[in-house]
């Protein structure tokens, strides 16, 4: 069997991806997460918080809900149907931090939960902070010498 014949055989035997259905689910579930965030922001504003504080409070609530759903093993069930729709930045990031902590909790608080909590999100935090320092320095140079 040639390489091309093998490739054709594999292609014929692979299950077809329901891309349209996957995109639709990602769209409506990701949109629902955003609607929940906007609802929370409106409610916090109704309680008297200023717009920026209401945004902060709603973000904190979404992070807490995402971590709670991850801890209860419900976030993965939602993600199975939503795919990329659960990667709405704030909830996806909270899940990325909470999931390894939950997965390794049997290894103890120090070597399990605490050590594994930032295995996925750690590089994002490190490179995000590093990039912001570099960009801030470039901006400062631009304002002082530009």
CORHU-V57827 format. One record per run of one state. SS is the DSSP state (helix for helix, strand for strand, loop for the rest). FROM is the first residue (numbers start at 1). TO is the last residue. Records with the same first field share a line. If there is no record, write none. Layout:
SS: FROM-TO + FROM-TO
This chain:
loop: 1-2 + 14-18 + 47-50 + 72-74 + 88-88 + 104-104 + 108-108 + 117-120 + 146-146
helix: 3-13 + 19-46 + 51-71 + 75-87 + 89-103 + 105-107 + 109-116 + 121-145
